[in-house]
Structure formats: structure tokens, C-alpha cells
């Protein structure tokens, strides 16, 4: 079966990673992304570009930024978009490799992991399609910071000033660097945000305010367990713009499943805070000519001091052929006609339950809950099917989580990616899988309320 999803963004071909420059500009949603023009593996980083009217039907466009000046000759790494004076600015990291070798995939990489010089660079556009690189500003790493790991600028404005966070590394510990500017040209390093025992590098920082709270999203490297060493999560708290100090609660992961990394958010014309993240795939699915996909666009909200995420409402217009199944007391199983669908239901979580997307014998992707232990187990061992790339980030997650009676569930399957939302996005479990043709059954063991099943058509 063709494994390219219908609603999760993928490149036309070759390797893709981080979302970049997300914004709404001149009546279009803009998605930029890290792309390799040459092959299916990481390397030769350029900025791919696509636009959409609804965040799901994307038009692929020519590259926005390519390596062609001394400061970015070895790659245009991640960054952000910012609209100012009706022009779209892109801030990105240009890199120079101080040592070079050709890896097993034919791509140029450094000999040592720190053999890079990183510079924050800018480009701008008056139409959102053609971009001109700017000679200034050019921002280099502060003294004592690792020049190889100084990247991923995210810019925003507030009260007539401009602000930027950058991922950094100093003394082999991850940091977020906070900058401010009065004129968008001269940038002052104000402070670093840093915590002990939080990894050796903080990538892809994103900062925003939502419902009176300050949120720092970032991807700390080296803190994960269960196979996935590099995670994506956030701090929620209060931020002092003068000192650059963030007073925050404990770190929370954004997604309790597998693969999600390097998320970026933006505010759209409706005032929504929307997040798109990369679902890491180290190797292409068998017989596919592309590598990597994005999550569904998710709207972020704060409810009871928790960050919730849920698919943007535009996704619902692709629902078709509603089928309704009445209350089930013990076990429910149906064979799905399609490999792309959207299901909503409630479960009585005072009792144990199991949800399986798999074959008739319940081999597949499983989400189980122990009402006694108050614990969810998310297990894809039965859905790997010899695609060893999926084992790199592990195959099982265990999450302590107390569920109440009549909890809402939503499951979206888009061929070989599944997103499961619990309690309208309080917890999210996302997984890449490698389903067989026979793994097209949905099984719910437990007390379920009315089950709504939609097919999805694009």
C-alpha cells in the first residue's frame, strides 16, 4: 500500500525535518521546512516552502532559502518567520563546516560534532514567494558559547520591541538565549534560560504568551528515556521581559507517544496559537521516495493551567460517511473500509480498557489503561512489522495518568501515522507505525458510549 499520508504534510520527495517560518501572510498559511534536495537522508539543508488556504491542501513552491553565501554555504538550518511592515522576514541559522567528510548516504557532514560555525541570518520578501538575503544583521554566538550549537532563531514582537530566543550550548549544557531589539537590526543578548540536568543542547526554542501565561517550547537533547533521547516539551510560567528571566513550573512533554520533535507555533488570523511538529523518521518507509512528515496542525489552549492541543477545526470538513454505533458494554470491533479515518467516543475509565488498531486477533498499536494503577501503556510492538527504523525511538511508553468516568477519546489514522487525543487534548499519543493490510480493525475492550466513525477524504 502507498504509505504517504493524506493530511500529514510530506515533501514531494527526499528528506524533510523541522518545520520553519510558520506564519499567515497575505491570505496564505506558509510552511517552510528543512529539506535535502539530493536524497532521502539528512544533509544539504535548504528551506522548502509550501502554502495553503486551510492548513491541509498544500501547494509546493520553489525553495525559499538555499546555501549560497559564505555564512551559510554548508547549510541553511532552522528558524522562524515574522511579518513586519507588510514584509515577511525569515530568520535562520547559516552554517560553515570547518571539517568535512562524506557519510554513508553520500551527504557532506562534519568530522566532529562541534566542527561548525553558526550565524543567525535574515532574508525578506514583499510577496511571500521570492526572498532576498540581507547583509545585516548577522548574529554570532556570545563568548564561551559553542559556535556549533547556536541556532534556530524564533522572533516575535511586543509593545513596539522585538524579541528572539535561540537554542544554545555552553559547558556541554543546553540553554535558551534571549535577545531583544529596538529596531530589528541591532540585537542585544539579555539572558539565558537554563536548568540543571536538562540535557546537552536545547534546540528549536519557541516562546509565546497564551491566556496570560508565558510558554517556552523547546527540544532538549539527552534527557529522554525509553529509546527517544531527544524530546520536545515546554515550561509554563511568568516571563520578565526586562531581565529575560522565566519563572516556571516543571518541564512537560508535548506528546506522550513517539517521534514528535522540533515543534513550532504561530498565531493565525483568527488569533489561534497553532503548532506543527516534525515526526522523526530516520529512514524512508519501504518503497517510498520521501522521508519525514509533520503532525496535524494543532490548536493550543490552556485549561486549568495545563496546555491542551487538538486538531484545528478545518480538519473536520474532510470528514465523510458518518457511522454511529451504540453503547458497547464489553468489546467492540469493526473492520475499517479505509486506512484514513477519524473516530470519536467516550470510555468509562473507572474500569480497565484497551484500544487496538490492528488485525482481528488484536495485534497492532495498543493503548491500555489500568484503573487500579492509574497508568496508560502505549505499545506499538505489534505494528512495527520488521520496519526497524521505528524501533530507534522505542516501542512502548508508560504514562501515569488518572482518567475519570466518561472520558473523551479521538483517534485519527492517516495510513501509517496515528494520533490519539484524550480528554479533548489534555494528553496526546502520536505514533508512526507500519501496518500490514490485515491490520485494519479497530477494537475497543471496555465500556464505551456512542462511537462515531468518519472516513476522511481530501
N, C-alpha and C positions, 0 to 999 in steps of 0.2 A: 504494500500500500504506500502511496505517496505520503510522506511524513511532514510536509510543510503545513504549518497551521494556517487557518483562515483568518484569525483575529489577533494573534500574537505576531507583532511585526518581525519580519525576517529580511535579510538582504536578498537582492536578486540572486547573487552568488557569492561565494568566498566567505572569509572570516568576518565576524562582527562582534564587537564588545560594547563598552559603556555607552549609554545614551548621553548626548551632549547638547548644549544650547537649546533646551526645550523652551518654547515660547509661543505666544499667539501674536502674530504680526500681520498687519494689512489683510485681515479677513481669513487668515490661514493658520492652522497649527503647524509648527515647524519642529521636526525631529531631526537632529544631527546625531551621528554615531561614529564610533571608531570602526574603521574598515580597512581590510587588506585588499588592494586591487589585484594582487598576484595569485593568491591561493587560499586554501581552506584553513590556514593556521595563522596565529598571531604574527604580525610583522608589517612593515611598510605603512605605518599608521597615517591614514588620511581621514578627513571628515566627510563621511557620507551624508546625504541630505534627502529628506522626503517631506512632503506637505500633505495636509488632509483638511477636509471640511468638518470631519466628525470624529477624528482620532482613530478611525478603523480602516477607512479606504485611503490608502497612501499612494501618492504619485512619487515615484523615484526620480530624482533630479541629478544633474552633474555634481561632482564633488564641490563642496564649498571651500575647503582648505586642503592644500597639498604641500608636501615638503619641497620648498624651492628657494629658501633664503638661508643664509649661513646659520641663523639661530635655530632653525627647525629642519635642517637638511636631513636629519635621521628620523624624523617623525613629528607629527602634529598630534600630541596627546590631548587628553580630555579637557573640557572647560564648559563655559556657560554662555547664554545669550542674554542681552539686555537692550531694551528699546529706550533710546534717548533722542529727543528732538526729531522724532519720526524716522530715525535711522536705527537699523539693527546692528548692534555691536556683538562680536564674538570674542570672548577672552579664552585663550587656550595656552597649553604648555608646548613650547618647541624644545626639541632635544637634539643634542650633539653627542654621538657616541665617541668616547675617547679611545676605546679599543673595539675591535670588530672581529666577528667570525661568522661563518655560515652554519646555521643549525641543520638538524636532520630534515627539516621541511623546506630547506632552500631559502630561508629568510635570514637577513642580517641581524645579529644580536650582539650584545657586549660580551666580552670575555668574563669580566667580573660584574657582579650585580650593581656595584656602585660606580661603574665607569660611564657616567652620564653627566652632562651639564644641562640643566633645565632653566629655561627662561619663560616668564609669562609674557605673552604677546597678544596683540589685538588686531582685529580686522573689522571692517564695517561694510554695510550695504544700504543703498537707498531703496531697493526694491525687494530685498529678501531672497534674491536668487544669484546675483553676482557680488563677489566680495573682494574688497581691496585691503591688503595688509597695510598696517600703519607702522611708521618708523618709530613712533613713540606712543605710549610708554613701553619700556622693556624692564621687567622687574626680575631681579636676580635674588638668590637666596641670601638671607641675612647671615652674618658671620656665625660660624660654628654649626650652621645647619647643613645637612647633607645635600650637596648640589644635585645628586642623582634622584633624590626623593623629595621633590619640591614641586608640587603640581596640582592640577585640577581646580583652577580658579572658579569660584561662584560669586557673582556680583549681584547686588541689589541696591535700591535707593530708599532713603527715608529722611524726611524733613529737610530736603534740599542738599543732602550729602550722599556720598556713595560709599559703599562698604564691600569688602571682599573677604572671603575665607579661602584658605589654601591648605592642602594636605602637606604635611612635612614630617621630617625625621631628624632628631638630634639626640646624640648619645645613645643611638640604637633604640630610641623610644618614639612612638608615634605622637604627633601633635597636630593641632589645627592652628594656623596662623591667621590673625585678624588684622585687616588693613582698613584704612579709611582715606577718603579723598574729598577735597572741596571742589575740584574742577574736572575730575575724571582723567587727569593726566599725571598729576603728582600724587603718588600713593605712599602713605606713611604706615609703617609697621607699628601696631599699637600693643598687641599682647598675644600670648599663645594660650590655647586651651589644652589642658593636659591632665592626665590622671595616671597614677602608677598602675602597673600590671594590666595595661590595656593594649599590649601589642607593640610591634616594632615600627609600624607605619600606619598612619591614618589617611586613607585615600578618599577621593570623591566627596569632600565635605559639601553640605548644603545647609543653609541657615534660613529660617523663616519664622514669622510670627503667625499664630493661629489661635483665635479665641482667647487672646490675652496672654498666651504662653509663648515662650521662646523655644524653638525646636532646633537642635543641631543634629542633622543626619550625617553619618559618616560610615566608612567601611574600615574598621580596624583589622589589621593583618596580624595573625599569630595568636589569636585568643580562642579560636573555635575548638570544639571537640567533635566527636562522632564523625570524623572524617573531613569535615569542612573547616579548615584552619582559618580562613578569612571570612568574616561575617559582615552583615550590614545592619545597622541599628541606629538608635538615637538617644540623646539626652533631652529631657524636658525640664524647663526651669525658667529663670529670670535672667535677663542679659542687661548689663550696663554698657551702653554704647560709648561712654567716655573712657572707661578703663579697659573695655574688652573682656570683662570678667563674666563668666557664666556660672550662676549658682544653680545646680541641677540635681535631679533625682538619679537613681541608679540607671545604668545602661540597660536598654531594652532592645531585643532583636525586632526587626520589622516583620519577618516572616518565619514561621516555625518549621518550614519544610526544607527543601534542598535548593541549591543553585543561586538563589536571589542575591544580587550583588550590585554595587555601584549605582544605587538609585539616585534619581534627580527629580526635583519638583519644580513646578512653576504655577503662577496664578493666571487663570484664563479670563476671558472677557466677562464671564459670569461671576467672577470673584472666587471661584473654587480653587483650592490647592490640590493640584493633580500630580501624582507620582508615576513615573515609569522606571522600571529597573531592568537590568540585564539578567537573563537566566543563563548562567555559565554552562557552556558545553565544550569540553576540551577537544572533542573530535566530532566530525560530522556524523549524523545518523547514516547507517549503511545505505549506499547507493544515492545519497543526496549530495548536491553540489553547493550547499551552504552550511555555515556553522554559526550557531548562536541565535537566540531570539529574545524579544523583550516581553515583559509581563503585559497583561492587560492594563490600560490606563486606570489608575485607582484614585478616587477622590478621598482626601484625608479630612478627618474631623476629630475633634476632641470631645469625648463623652466621659464624664466622671473622672477627669484627669488621666484618661487613657487615650492613646492615639488609635483611632479606628481607620480602616481602609476598606473601600468597597468599589467594585467596578463602576465607572462613570455611567450615568443614566442613558447615554447614547447607545450603549451596548444593547439595551432592551429592544430597540427597534429591529434587531436582527432575529428576534425570536419568532418561531413559526410553529404551527401544528400543536397547540397545547393539548396535552392529555392529562386527565386528572384521575388519580387513584385514591380511593377512600382509605380510611384509617386501617392500619395493619397492627395486630396485637403481638405477633411473634417474628415472622420473617416475610420479607417482600423481595421478589426477584423478577426482573424483566430483562428481556434481550432488547438492546437498543438497535433501532434500524440504522442509525447514523453514528459516526465517530466524532461528531461535533454536536454537543448538546448542553443544555442549561437546566438544572434541576433544583427545585426549592421544596423544603419540607421541614417539619418540626419533629423533634425526638423527645421522648420522656427520658431525661438524663438522671432521674432518680435510680435508674437501673442501668446495668451494663448494656453497651451496644457495640455493633461492628458494622462498618460500611466498607464494601468491597467493590472496586471497579476491576473486573477480571472475567474469568471464564465461569462456566456453570458450576464448577466444583469449588469456586471461590478462591482460585489462585490469581493474584493480581496485586493492585495497590490497595492497602488496607489502612483504615483509620479506626482504632478500637478505643473504648473508654471503660475504665474501671471505676464504678461509682463508689466503691469502698476506698480505693487508694487515691481517688480524685486525680487520675492520670490518663493522658492520651498517649497512645503509641501510633506513630505514623510510619508505616513499613512498606517499602517498595521492592523487597526481595523478590516477590513473585512477578514483578513487572519489568525486571532488567532484561531477561531473556537473551543472555550472552552478550549484551552490549556493554562491555566492561567499562567504558567511559563513565557510565552512571555510577559506578562503584567508587570513583575517586573521592566524591564528597559523602560517601557513606550511604547506607540504605535504610537506616532506622533513626527516628527521632523520638525521644521521650519527653513529654511536657507535663509538668504539674499544673493542673487547671481544674477548677471547680465549676461544674456545669449545673444549672438548675433545671427544674421541670420545664418541659415545652421550650426547648432551645431551638432557635432558627438555624438551619443549615442551607448552604447553597453550594452546589458542585458544578463547575464549568469544565467540561472536557473539550479540548481543541486538538484532536488527534493524539499526539504524544506529549501533551502537557496538560496537567490537571491543576486547577486552583480550587481550594475548598475554603469557604468563608463560614465562620461560626459566630453566632450572635451578631449578625449584620456587620461583621468585620472586626470584632474585638480580637479574634485570633484568626490567622490565615495560614494555611498549609499549602504550599506550592511544590510541585514535583514534575520534573521531566521523567518520562517513562519510555519503554519500548514495547508497547503492547503487541501481541500477536492478533491475527484476525479473529481468533476464538475468544479473545478477552474483550467481549463487547456486552457483558452483562452487568447490571447494577444490582447489588444485593444489600439489603438493609436488615440486620438482625436486631430486633428491639421493637419498642412500641413507637410507631410513627403515626403522625397525624396525616392530613391530606397531603399527597405528593403531587407536585406539579412538574410535568416533564415537557420541555420545549426542545424542538430541534432548532438549529441555528443555520441560517443561510446568509451568505454575503453576496 
